Amino acid sequence: MRIVCPSCDAAYDVPESVLTTRTLLRCSRCASDFSPPGLPQAPTPAAPDETDHAPPEPEIPIESPPPIAPVFASPRAAEHQIAAVPQPAAALESRRTQILAAWAGSLMIIIATIWLGIAHRRSVMRAWPPSIRFYEVFGANPP
């Protein structure tokens, strides 16, 4: 069945087996929801007869659960948690400083590892013979 979006006129080929009386479609181009035209409408529930005297079902009251209060190990822990909320501007500056420190630390570790690998290449080659090929690729054979 060919269906056209009423908002943007996008056309779609949809198998009829997918469509039901309650099908609501969403256009992938404009994201509007619509019911496909030409489908039979869902049957409306019939009005109750006066001859039908079924007793109404009793309503079961639904009780809402009591609100849950946060549980802290001690009153001092609750004070610490409330006091630890920083101001937005200070929090951003502190976070930026922490990130820069982490990057600087990572860079220093990488540089130190490379320097130690070059400075102590003889010890590394003796301890781990497969590393000889690695050092030969970079031309760092021991003198």
C-alpha positions in Angstrom: 0.0 0.0 0.0 1.4 3.4 -0.9 1.1 5.9 1.9 1.8 9.6 1.6 2.7 11.9 4.6 0.1 14.7 4.9 2.8 17.1 6.2 5.6 16.8 3.7 4.2 14.6 0.9 6.9 11.9 1.4 5.7 8.6 -0.2 6.2 5.2 1.4 5.4 1.6 0.3 4.1 -0.2 3.4 2.9 -3.8 3.3 -0.8 -4.1 4.3 0.0 -6.9 6.7 1.8 -4.4 8.9 -1.0 -1.9 9.1 -3.8 -2.4 11.6 -6.8 -0.2 12.6 -4.7 1.3 15.4 -1.5 1.9 13.4 0.1 5.3 13.9 2.9 6.1 11.5 5.8 8.5 11.9 7.3 10.1 8.8 11.1 9.7 8.7 11.5 13.0 6.8 9.5 15.4 9.0 8.9 13.2 12.1 5.1 14.0 12.1 2.7 11.3 13.4 -0.3 10.4 11.3 -2.8 7.6 10.7 -2.8 6.1 7.2 -5.9 7.1 5.2 -8.1 4.4 3.8 -7.9 2.0 6.7 -11.1 0.8 8.4 -11.6 2.6 11.7 -11.5 0.7 14.9 -14.9 -0.3 16.1 -16.3 2.0 18.8 -17.5 0.3 22.0 -21.2 -0.2 22.0 -23.4 1.7 24.5 -24.5 -0.5 27.3 -28.1 -1.7 27.1 -30.5 -1.2 29.9 -31.0 -5.0 29.9 -27.4 -5.6 30.7 -27.2 -5.3 34.5 -23.7 -6.4 35.2 -22.5 -5.1 38.5 -19.7 -2.6 38.2 -16.2 -3.8 39.2 -15.1 -2.4 42.5 -12.2 0.0 42.4 -9.2 -0.9 44.3 -7.5 2.0 46.0 -3.9 2.4 45.1 -1.7 3.6 47.9 1.4 5.5 47.1 4.5 4.4 48.9 6.0 6.7 51.6 8.8 9.0 50.4 12.3 7.6 50.8 14.7 9.7 52.8 18.4 9.5 51.9 20.3 7.3 54.3 23.7 8.5 55.5 26.2 6.6 57.6 26.3 9.4 60.2 25.0 12.9 60.5 28.6 14.1 59.8 28.6 12.3 56.5 25.4 14.1 55.5 27.0 17.5 56.3 30.1 16.6 54.3 28.0 15.6 51.3 26.0 18.8 51.4 29.0 21.0 51.9 30.9 19.4 49.1 28.8 21.0 46.4 31.0 23.7 44.8 29.8 26.9 43.0 29.4 26.4 39.3 32.2 28.8 38.2 34.6 27.4 40.8 33.7 23.8 39.8 34.5 24.4 36.1 37.8 26.0 36.9 38.7 23.2 39.3 37.7 20.6 36.8 39.7 22.2 34.1 42.8 22.3 36.3 42.4 18.6 37.2 42.1 17.7 33.5 45.2 19.7 32.6 47.1 18.1 35.4 46.1 14.6 34.3 47.2 15.3 30.7 50.5 16.7 31.9 51.1 13.7 34.2 50.3 11.3 31.3 52.6 13.1 29.0 55.5 13.0 31.5 55.0 9.2 32.1 55.2 8.6 28.3 58.3 10.7 27.9 60.0 9.1 30.8 59.2 5.6 29.5 60.6 6.4 26.1 63.8 8.0 27.6 64.3 5.0 29.9 63.8 2.6 26.9 66.5 4.4 24.9 68.9 5.1 27.8 68.8 1.5 29.1 68.3 -0.3 25.7 71.2 -2.8 26.4 69.6 -4.0 29.6 66.2 -4.2 27.9 67.7 -6.3 25.0 69.4 -8.6 27.4 66.3 -9.1 29.5 63.9 -9.4 26.6 65.6 -10.6 23.3 62.5 -10.0 21.0 63.0 -6.3 21.7 66.2 -6.4 19.6 64.0 -6.3 16.4 62.1 -3.3 17.7 65.3 -1.4 18.4 66.6 -2.3 14.9 63.5 -0.9 13.2 64.2 2.5 14.8 68.0 2.3 14.3 68.7 2.3 18.1 71.2 -0.6 18.1 73.5 -0.5 21.1 76.9 0.9 20.4 
